Structure formats: C-alpha cells, structure tokens
Amino acid sequence: METTADNRKSVDVGEVIDSADFIGKPLAITVMMILIMLTDGFDLFIPSYVAPDLVRDFGISNVAIQPFMSAGLIGMAIGSVLLGWVGDRVGRKGAYVSCLALMGIGSSLCYFATSIDQLFWYRLLMGLGLGGITPHATTLVSEWTNKKVRSVEVASVIVAVPLGGTLTGFIYRELVPEYGWRSMFAVGAIVPLVLFALFSYLLPESPKFMANHPSLHKKLAKALNVLVKEQRYDGTENFFVVEGGKQSSNWFTTIWNVDFRVRTALIWTAFTVNSFVLYVFTSQIPLLLAEAGLGTDVGSQGLQYFSGGSILGSIGGAVLIGWFGSKYTGSALAALGAVASVIIGILLVTADTSYLLLFLFCLLAGASVNGMQAFMYAVSAHSYPTEVRGSAVGMAQTVSRIGAVLAPMAAAVYFSMDPLPPVSSFFIFMAAVICVTVASFYFIPSHIPRTRDI
C-alpha cells in the first residue's frame, strides 16, 4: 500500500469495494435502490392510470388533461439537471432523499387538488423528484458494488421502474373503484415519505463523494470497515478514487465532425422518436382505449400489459445484443412495435374484439419500445471513443427528452380534431412513426457486433 509524503496510507476506494463480497452492505444498498425505483415506477405511471377518471370527475376533455400529462415530464427534465447539480455539491445521499421528499409532498398536494390546474403544478413538483431518482440510484449502486456484479445490479435497479408501473395497474384496480382516484396519490405520497424517513438514516453516502471530501474520511472509513473485515481504516488515510477517462472539453465539436456527424444525427433521431413513442403509449393507452369504448378497466389493463412488456424488452434487449449484435435484432425489434401497433388498431375496429389478443399486442409493443431504449443506450456508448463517450451518450439522452415532452402535445392534437378520427387510426399513425425509428436505427454506421455464442 502506498504512502503520502506525510506517511499517510493511500487507499484506492474502488479497489477496496471491488475486493468486497456482494452479500452484506452492497446487497442492502441494491435492495434499497430497487424499493425506491419501484416507488419511482409507481409514481411515474399514476397519471396514465387515473387520466380517464380525472376527465370524468373534472368534466374536462382529453385535450384539457394533456398539460397535466406533460407536467411530470417537464419536471423530470428540470429535476435531472437540478438535482444532479445538488448531488455534486451536497452529496448523492442528500440529493436522493430530497427526491423522495419532493415526490411525497407533490403527491400529497395532488391528493387535495380541486382543479386540473392545481394538479399540473403539483405534478410538476413530483416530476422534479422523479427526474433525480434514476441517475442517483444507478450511481450509488455502481459505486458500492464490486465490478463482477455491477452491471447486473444496475440492470436490476433499472428494471424495477417498469415493474413498478406494472404494480400500479394492480393497485389501481384494487383501490380506485372503491376509494376513487385520490387513493392513488395517497399511496404515492405515503410510500416515498416513509422511505424518506427510513433512508435518511439507512442510506450511505456515495464513496466517491466521501473520498473527494476529507472532512468525510472518518465516515468513509467506518463504511469500509463494515464492507471488508480484513483491513481496518481509521479515517487518517489518503482515500482516493481513480477516475475514468477524462472527457474532452471539445466533445460537442468531435461528435459533429466529419467522422461522427452521420451516426450522431441518426442516433439522436432514433433515440428521440423512440422516446416519443414510448411516452405516447405510456401516457395515453388508458385514454385511447377508453375513447374506443372499451372502458377504463380495459384501458388500465392495456397499460399494465405494456408495462409488463417493458420488463421483457429491457432484459431481452441486453441479451439479444450479446447473441446477435445490434443492427438486425434492434431493427427487427423496433419493427415488431410497428406491427403490434397496427394490429392493435385493427383489433379496435373488429367486432367482438378479443381482449386477450389486445393485451398480447400491448405487451409486445411494450417489449419492443422499451427494448429499443436498451439498444439505444448500448449503441450510443459503442459509437464514440472513450474521451467523448460519456458526454455523447448524455447529450443523446437529453435530446431524446424532446420526444418525451412532445408526446402529450401530439395526443392533444389528435383529441382536438373535429370530427375525431377513429382511435384505430392513431395506432396506425404510431406504427408509421415507429418506422422512422427502424430506418434511422438500421442505418447507424457503428453497430455492435455479435459478441458471444448462443
């Protein structure tokens, strides 16, 4: 072990964590993050499930509710930046528990809202918290788990979001028929506030943040002593973290130079259009199926199956990339979403619609669209050199939020048409939009090759 000029031992915190067993503190942190991400998924999907009930109770149109549907997305865009800045300055733990507090307070206010305008502002507040949850969760898990299990644990945390969305459907059908839509916001308030109280005490700070702040070295030493038994630390050590490759300061110029501009344009297009499709479906399926005359219960089940497909797509997408590479499998997966959307449209104009078939193709659409999100992250990371990779992927994700914010606007345009076209035509239109994802993804010139045998 190296020493500094003042004879303090130098300790690479990353090496210590990589030498630790997963059972124990890292597992506990992963479980805590999964619980929080399940809550995040629940709160994220509440508006989609209760939208038909709000339309009925407030006597508003499907157009008038769209600002409320977009409020959380706007809040998330702001929150991801704002709370990331807070986390860099006061610590990941402080920022993370603040996210839970914002979610709980915002949902509490939604419970007492008396107008759709109030719901907009309260949902915006919830969105601020939702925006900071995923980045901080993946950061804490990746920093506290050893490299052997890190990718699996990060993936398990991310998959908890669509799983939370699926659970929302079960809770909706249990509570809302008897207690009304406000009961969903009650659950959405109580759970984050309980987790806030618990994790303010139980959740550890980021080891990287503690290593970079000498005043926290004693706390870091105590945490590492719990993590590994073979070595004892007292906080007088020179703790440090080896940073990854430094990002180039002119990364934006690099990703748009002659070598990368085509792939950048295609990645941004595919990412943005796929995000648009994802948020159209997740925010509008209950409203669309209710508008088609199938009722709110069928609408909620349709979204639930779509969310269930999201779990399959997120996991399956990662597996398919390893088996077959990204170009043809990703394009085929996206095309599956277009086919599923067309068939949903056909089923809606078919006499005696088979709900089983409808739900099956909702599930396939969810698997397709969410699987493509996994493909987009993987291909984006593969497409750029190390010195610009982090910034390039982050920028692609930021640009894709444009698609998410445009989703409720597109729904508002559709619902404002007079006369209103059949709902089936909306799903067929979405299939055409998905074809843009297929084409732009297929022609990306930097796809991931097949890396392992089946």
C-alpha positions in Angstrom: 0.0 0.0 0.0 1.5 3.4 -1.0 2.0 6.2 1.4 1.9 10.0 1.0 4.7 12.4 1.9 3.2 12.8 5.4 3.3 9.0 5.9 -0.5 8.5 5.4 -1.5 5.4 3.7 -3.1 5.9 0.2 -6.2 3.8 -0.3 -7.9 3.3 -3.6 -11.6 3.1 -2.6 -12.6 1.5 -5.9 -10.1 -1.4 -5.2 -11.5 -1.9 -1.7 -15.0 -2.1 -3.0 -14.1 -4.5 -5.8 -12.5 -6.8 -3.3 -15.6 -6.9 -1.1 -18.3 -9.6 -1.2 -21.7 -8.6 -2.6 -23.5 -10.1 0.3 -23.8 -7.5 3.0 -23.8 -3.8 2.6 -23.7 -3.8 -1.3 -26.8 -6.1 -1.3 -28.6 -3.9 1.2 -27.9 -0.8 -0.9 -29.2 -2.6 -4.0 -32.4 -3.7 -2.3 -32.9 -0.1 -1.1 -32.4 1.2 -4.6 -34.9 -1.4 -6.0 -37.5 -0.3 -3.5 -37.0 3.3 -4.4 -37.2 2.6 -8.1 -40.4 0.5 -7.7 -41.8 3.6 -6.0 -40.5 5.7 -8.8 -42.2 3.5 -11.4 -45.5 3.7 -9.4 -45.4 7.5 -9.2 -44.4 7.8 -12.8 -47.4 5.8 -14.0 -50.1 7.3 -11.8 -51.3 10.0 -14.2 -51.7 7.5 -17.0 -53.9 5.2 -15.0 -56.1 8.0 -13.4 -56.4 10.2 -16.5 -59.8 8.8 -17.6 -61.1 9.2 -14.0 -59.9 12.9 -14.0 -61.6 13.6 -17.3 -64.8 12.3 -15.9 -64.7 13.8 -12.4 -63.5 17.3 -13.5 -65.7 17.3 -16.6 -62.8 18.1 -18.9 -61.8 16.9 -22.4 -59.0 14.6 -23.3 -57.3 17.7 -24.7 -57.5 19.7 -21.5 -55.8 16.9 -19.5 -52.7 16.8 -21.7 -50.8 19.7 -19.8 -51.2 17.6 -16.7 -49.8 14.6 -18.5 -46.8 16.6 -19.6 -46.1 18.2 -16.2 -44.2 15.3 -14.8 -42.1 15.0 -17.9 -41.2 18.7 -17.8 -40.4 18.4 -14.1 -38.2 15.4 -14.7 -36.2 17.2 -17.3 -35.6 20.1 -14.8 -35.0 17.8 -11.9 -32.4 15.6 -13.6 -30.2 18.6 -14.1 -31.1 20.5 -10.9 -30.7 17.5 -8.5 -27.6 16.3 -10.3 -26.1 19.7 -9.5 -27.2 19.4 -5.9 -25.7 15.9 -5.7 -22.3 17.2 -6.9 -22.3 19.8 -4.1 -24.0 18.4 -1.0 -23.7 14.7 -1.7 -25.6 11.9 -3.5 -27.5 10.9 -0.3 -28.8 14.4 0.3 -30.0 14.8 -3.2 -31.5 11.3 -3.3 -33.6 11.7 -0.2 -34.7 15.1 -1.4 -36.1 13.4 -4.5 -38.2 11.2 -2.2 -39.4 14.2 -0.3 -40.4 16.1 -3.4 -42.3 13.0 -4.7 -44.1 12.5 -1.4 -45.0 16.2 -1.0 -46.1 16.6 -4.6 -48.3 13.5 -4.4 -49.8 14.7 -1.1 -50.8 18.0 -2.8 -52.3 16.1 -5.7 -54.5 14.2 -3.3 -56.0 17.5 -2.1 -56.2 19.2 -5.6 -59.5 20.6 -6.6 -58.8 21.5 -10.2 -56.8 20.2 -13.1 -54.7 23.4 -13.0 -53.6 22.6 -9.4 -52.8 19.1 -10.4 -50.5 20.5 -13.1 -48.3 22.4 -10.7 -48.3 19.6 -8.1 -47.4 17.0 -10.7 -44.6 19.3 -11.8 -43.2 19.3 -8.3 -43.4 15.4 -8.3 -41.6 15.4 -11.6 -38.6 17.3 -10.0 -38.1 14.4 -7.6 -38.7 11.7 -10.3 -36.1 13.3 -12.5 -33.3 12.8 -10.0 -34.2 9.3 -8.9 -32.7 7.1 -11.7 -29.3 8.9 -12.1 -28.6 8.8 -8.4 -29.8 5.2 -7.9 -27.6 3.8 -10.7 -24.7 5.9 -9.4 -25.0 4.7 -5.8 -25.3 1.0 -6.9 -22.4 1.2 -9.3 -20.2 2.8 -6.7 -21.0 0.4 -3.9 -20.9 -2.9 -5.8 -17.9 -4.8 -7.0 -17.2 -4.9 -10.7 -18.1 -8.6 -11.0 -21.8 -7.9 -10.3 -22.0 -4.2 -11.1 -23.7 -4.4 -14.5 -26.3 -7.0 -13.3 -27.2 -4.9 -10.2 -27.5 -1.7 -12.2 -29.8 -3.5 -14.6 -31.9 -4.9 -11.8 -32.4 -1.4 -10.4 -33.4 0.0 -13.8 -35.9 -2.9 -14.5 -37.6 -2.0 -11.2 -39.2 1.1 -12.9 -41.4 -0.8 -15.4 -42.1 -3.4 -12.7 -43.4 -0.5 -10.5 -45.5 0.6 -13.4 -47.0 -2.9 -13.7 -47.8 -3.0 -10.0 -49.5 0.4 -10.4 -52.2 -1.4 -12.5 -52.9 -3.9 -9.8 -53.2 -1.2 -7.1 -55.3 0.9 -9.4 -57.9 -1.8 -9.9 -58.0 -2.6 -6.1 -58.3 1.0 -4.8 -59.9 3.3 -7.4 -63.3 1.5 -7.9 -63.9 1.9 -4.1 -61.9 4.9 -3.0 -61.5 7.0 -6.2 -58.5 8.3 -8.0 -57.2 10.3 -5.0 -56.3 7.0 -3.3 -53.6 6.5 -5.9 -51.9 9.8 -4.9 -52.3 8.8 -1.2 -50.2 5.7 -1.8 -47.9 7.8 -4.0 -47.4 10.1 -1.0 -47.1 7.7 1.9 -44.6 5.3 0.4 -42.0 7.9 -0.6 -42.3 9.8 2.7 -41.9 6.5 4.6 -38.8 5.7 2.5 -37.5 9.2 3.1 -37.7 8.8 6.8 -36.0 5.4 6.7 -33.3 6.0 4.1 -32.3 9.4 5.6 -30.9 7.2 8.3 -30.0 4.0 6.5 -28.7 5.1 3.1 -25.0 5.6 2.9 -23.3 8.5 1.1 -21.5 8.0 -2.2 -18.0 6.6 -1.6 -16.6 8.7 -4.4 -18.1 11.8 -2.8 -16.7 11.0 0.6 -13.3 10.2 -0.8 -13.2 13.6 -2.5 -14.1 15.4 0.7 -11.5 14.9 3.5 -14.0 16.0 6.2 -16.0 12.8 5.4 -13.0 10.4 5.5 -13.8 9.1 9.0 -17.4 8.3 7.8 -15.9 6.6 4.8 -13.5 4.6 6.9 -16.4 3.4 9.1 -18.4 2.4 6.0 -15.4 0.5 4.5 -14.8 -1.3 7.8 -18.3 -2.7 7.5 -17.7 -3.7 3.9 -14.4 -5.5 4.4 -13.2 -7.3 7.5 -9.5 -8.0 6.5 -8.4 -4.4 6.8 -9.2 -1.6 9.3 -9.4 2.1 8.5 -9.5 5.0 10.9 -10.1 8.0 8.6 -6.5 9.2 8.6 -5.8 7.5 5.3 -5.5 9.3 2.0 -8.6 8.0 0.3 -8.9 8.5 -3.4 -10.9 7.2 -6.4 -9.4 6.6 -9.8 -11.5 8.5 -12.3 -12.4 7.1 -15.7 -11.1 8.6 -18.9 -11.3 12.3 -18.8 -13.9 13.7 -21.2 -12.7 16.0 -23.9 -13.6 19.7 -23.5 -14.5 19.9 -27.2 -16.6 16.8 -27.2 -19.5 18.5 -29.0 -17.3 19.5 -31.9 -16.0 16.0 -32.0 -19.4 14.2 -32.3 -20.3 16.5 -35.2 -17.1 16.3 -37.1 -16.9 14.5 -40.5 -16.2 11.1 -38.8 -19.2 11.1 -36.5 -21.9 13.5 -37.8 -23.9 10.8 -39.6 -24.0 8.5 -36.7 -24.8 11.3 -34.3 -27.7 12.5 -36.4 -29.1 9.0 -36.7 -28.7 8.2 -33.0 -30.4 11.4 -32.0 -33.2 10.7 -34.4 -33.8 7.1 -33.4 -33.5 8.0 -29.7 -35.9 10.9 -29.8 -38.5 9.2 -32.0 -38.4 6.1 -29.8 -38.8 8.2 -26.6 -41.7 9.9 -28.3 -43.4 6.6 -29.0 -42.7 5.3 -25.5 -44.2 8.3 -23.8 -47.2 8.4 -26.1 -48.1 4.8 -25.2 -47.3 5.0 -21.5 -49.3 8.3 -21.1 -52.2 7.7 -23.5 -53.1 4.0 -23.7 -55.9 4.2 -21.0 -57.4 7.3 -22.5 -57.2 5.9 -26.0 -58.8 2.6 -25.1 -61.5 4.3 -23.1 -62.2 6.6 -26.1 -62.5 3.5 -28.2 -65.4 2.4 -25.9 -63.6 -0.3 -24.1 -63.8 1.3 -20.6 -61.3 2.4 -18.0 -60.7 -1.1 -16.7 -59.6 -2.4 -20.1 -57.6 0.8 -20.6 -55.7 0.2 -17.3 -55.1 -3.4 -18.2 -53.7 -2.4 -21.6 -51.2 -0.1 -19.9 -50.4 -2.8 -17.4 -49.5 -5.3 -20.2 -47.5 -2.6 -22.0 -45.5 -2.1 -18.7 -45.1 -5.8 -18.3 -43.7 -6.0 -21.9 -41.2 -3.3 -20.8 -39.6 -5.6 -18.4 -39.2 -8.3 -21.0 -37.9 -5.8 -23.5 -35.4 -4.2 -21.1 -33.9 -7.6 -20.2 -34.3 -9.2 -23.6 -32.7 -6.3 -25.4 -29.4 -6.7 -23.5 -29.4 -10.5 -24.1 -30.2 -10.1 -27.9 -27.3 -7.6 -28.4 -24.8 -10.1 -27.0 -26.2 -13.0 -29.0 -26.8 -11.4 -32.4 -25.3 -7.9 -32.3 -27.4 -4.7 -32.6 -28.1 -3.9 -36.2 -30.6 -6.5 -37.4 -32.0 -7.5 -34.0 -32.6 -3.9 -33.0 -34.3 -3.1 -36.3 -36.4 -6.2 -36.1 -37.4 -5.4 -32.5 -38.5 -1.9 -33.5 -40.4 -3.3 -36.5 -42.2 -5.6 -34.1 -43.6 -2.5 -32.3 -44.9 -1.1 -35.6 -46.6 -4.4 -36.4 -48.1 -4.6 -32.9 -49.4 -1.1 -33.1 -51.1 -1.8 -36.5 -52.7 -5.0 -35.1 -54.0 -3.1 -32.0 -55.6 -0.6 -34.4 -57.2 -3.4 -36.4 -58.5 -5.1 -33.2 -60.2 -1.8 -32.2 -62.4 -1.8 -35.3 -63.1 -5.6 -35.1 -66.4 -6.7 -33.9 -66.2 -8.7 -30.6 -62.6 -7.6 -30.0 -60.6 -10.3 -28.3 -59.2 -8.7 -25.1 -56.6 -11.5 -24.9 -55.2 -10.6 -28.3 -55.4 -6.9 -27.5 -53.4 -7.3 -24.3 -50.9 -9.6 -26.0 -50.1 -7.0 -28.6 -49.9 -4.3 -25.9 -47.3 -6.5 -24.2 -45.4 -6.9 -27.5 -45.5 -3.2 -28.1 -44.1 -2.6 -24.7 -41.3 -5.1 -25.2 -40.4 -3.5 -28.5 -40.3 0.1 -27.5 -38.6 -0.4 -24.1 -36.2 -3.0 -25.6 -35.2 -0.3 -28.1 -34.3 2.1 -25.3 -31.8 -0.6 -24.1 -30.5 -0.8 -27.7 -30.1 2.9 -28.0 -28.1 3.3 -24.8 -25.8 0.4 -25.8 -25.3 1.5 -29.4 -24.7 5.2 -28.4 -22.0 4.1 -25.9 -20.4 1.8 -28.6 -20.4 4.6 -31.3 -17.9 7.0 -29.7 -14.3 7.0 -28.4 -13.7 6.9 -24.7 -12.7 10.6 -24.4 -16.2 11.8 -25.6 -18.4 8.8 -24.8 -19.9 9.9 -21.5 -20.8 13.4 -22.8 -22.1 12.0 -26.2 -24.4 9.5 -24.6 -25.6 12.0 -22.0 -26.4 14.5 -24.8 -28.2 11.9 -26.8 -30.4 11.1 -23.8 -31.0 14.8 -23.2 -32.1 15.4 -26.8 -34.4 12.4 -26.6 -36.4 14.1 -23.8 -37.7 16.4 -26.6 -39.6 13.3 -27.8 -41.0 12.7 -24.4 -42.3 16.2 -23.9 -43.8 16.2 -27.4 -45.8 13.1 -26.7 -48.7 14.7 -24.8 -48.8 17.5 -27.4 -49.3 15.0 -30.2 -52.1 13.4 -28.2 -53.7 16.9 -27.7 -53.6 17.5 -31.5 -55.3 14.2 -32.1 -58.0 14.6 -29.4 -58.7 18.2 -30.6 -59.6 17.0 -34.2 -63.2 17.5 -35.1 -64.6 15.1 -36.1 -62.3 12.8 -34.0 -60.7 10.1 -36.2 -61.2 6.5 -35.0 -58.7 5.5 -32.3 -57.5 2.8 -34.6 -56.1 5.4 -36.9 -54.0 6.8 -34.1 -52.3 3.5 -33.5 -51.7 3.1 -37.3 -50.2 6.6 -37.3 -47.9 5.5 -34.4 -46.8 2.5 -36.5 -45.7 4.9 -39.2 -43.7 6.9 -36.6 -42.0 3.7 -35.4 -40.9 3.1 -38.9 -38.7 6.3 -38.6 -37.0 4.6 -35.6 -36.5 1.4 -37.7 -34.9 3.3 -40.6 -32.7 5.6 -38.6 -31.5 2.8 -36.3 -30.7 0.4 -39.2 -28.5 2.9 -40.9 -26.4 3.9 -37.9 -22.9 3.0 -39.2 -21.4 1.9 -35.9 -23.4 -1.1 -34.7 -22.4 -3.6 -32.0 -21.1 -6.9 -33.5 -22.2 -10.2 -32.1 -20.0 -11.0 -29.0 -21.0 -14.5 -27.8 -22.4 -17.7 -29.0 -26.0 -18.8 -28.2 
